[in-house]
Amino acid sequence: MTVERLPPGALARLARTRCAPGDHAALRDGAHSLRLVLFKSLLTRLERHPGAVPRPARERFEEHWRLLERTEARDRRPVRDTLDYPSVGHWLARTLAAPDGDALAGALGHFGAVVAAAALRASGSFTLETATPGGVLVLPGAGLAETGTGTVRLTAHGRTARLTAAGRRTGPVLLRVPGRVCGVGPGWRALSALPGSDALVDDLDPYRAPPEGVSRAALPPAPRSETGGEPWARHWRAALDLLRATDAERAAEVTALLRCLVPLARSGPYGRAVTRVSATYRVAPGAVLTSAPDTAEDLAEVLVHETQHGKLAVLHDLLPLHRAAPEAVHRVAWRADPRPFAGVLQGTYAHLALADFWARAAAGRTGTPSARREARARRDSYLRQVAQALPILLESGELTPAGREFTQGMERHLADLGRLRDPSAAIGGTSPAGDVR
């Protein structure tokens, strides 16, 4: 993608951490194109190295791929929605990294569930056989069906689909409505919807987070048994209400780009408790992984912060903003550890958006005087952090021409916001949120 292919003025708007509806569509299209590149990489690997997996695994994959092609020819939208779901990106990354042999064959097995989810969302009849590791069929963006067997046949006609194993019915009945999948009967567990948006709470998909965990604490995703007692819908509603009352454009950006929220466990593998962690991954745009927030303000910050990471990651993949050496590191105000150039750019961009958000909250007429004072303090802290980091970017030789134009736009926006700043404000502590990975 080039600057010319972006909507007019998009690079300038994005530099100011803003989006118009056309920009949302361009970012979603860009993320979709990159997802297709990953699928192409997988296909190329299997075509060039037919012995990478045992023949039955390769033939099953090819059968599933043909069904996906037939489904897309009939109804493209549900296929795209399924392939673009964030957990599919994590699965693709793991599969591409898997060594030849049983590991790759095992990872490929999940592709049947991905195709099943797409075909179930579309119209038309089909039959599909797929592996169900652990006796569970996981349908990305929908939920999971407990099958009690390692392989099932899925037969769909009209508005229903049934699971069979060894010629006998097993698991719940799956129901098909336009663009959605749900289930009835024992063994069906659905993802929960977040009110006021199309986003979901994903606490079921085994590929919703990287296998190594999130952040230096290696936090795993929280299982359904932990998230059931956490009022995520209420947290989300309060944060979204705050965003809409403070900055309606920012709220629209979050709801347009976010597909799912992935709750994280409160402690890592060694039992060390962690208060606040959030993350975004380049292979899975549209997902925000986060620990449970304490307040609506905390979750609103996470949503603004991580949405900027996702936007910038897609933009950089499509229109490179820098060509930085990965070994070069820099000190920044919001992290105790030195950051690579890409991390400085990501962090500066996210904190500029937070400064913008809290500037609007401080200037608004809603909220108590105490809340507006807190908003001013957060605004000023983020402004100072950005002011310290921007020279690192602008004085480097790593920015591309597009990256320099983009960063200069950030600098102009900082200048506009800086007129509101209290010069005596102190720089805040280290950021609880990680840079995009």
Secondary structure, DSSP 4 states (H G I P E B T S, - for coil): --GGGSPTTHHHHHHTT---HHHHHHHHHHHHHHHHHHHHHHHHHHHH-GGGS-HHHHHHHHHHHHHHHHHHHH-HHHHHHHHTSHHHHHHHHHHHHSPTTHHHHHHHTTHHHHHHHHHHHSSS-EEEEEE-GGGEEEETTTEEEE-SSSEEEEEEETTEEEEEETTEE-SPEEEEETTEEEEESTTEEEPEEPTTSS-EE--S-TTSS-TT-BTTTTBPBPPHHHHTTS-HHHHHHHHHHHHHHH-HHHHHHHHHH--EEEEB-SB-TT--B-S--EE--TTSTTEEEEPPPSSHHHHHHHHHHHHHHHHHHHHHHHS--B---TT-EE--TT-SS-EEHHHHHHHHHHHHHHHHHHHHHHHSSSS-HHHHHHHHHHHHHHHHHHHHHHHHHHTSS-B-HHHHHHHHHHHHHHHHHHTT--TTPPP----SBPPP-
